[in-house]
């Protein structure tokens, strides 16, 4: 699935940004939201570590770039 910023709720978007900042903030993301972001291909959880996927990083960067314009 190719998710965009408009496909995320405010809570999901904030959670994605927390994941992008890394630990310890990534650990504050609720499991249900992490699961949703993982289903969308925006997040990963491996060996107990939560992080933003490459697709999630690209979405964050596109959003930052669009805000600058």
Buried (B, 14 or more C-beta within 10 A) or exposed (E): EEBEEEEBEEEBBBBBBBBBEEEEBBEEBEEEBBEBBBEBBBBBBEEEEBBBBEBBBEBBEEBEEEEEE
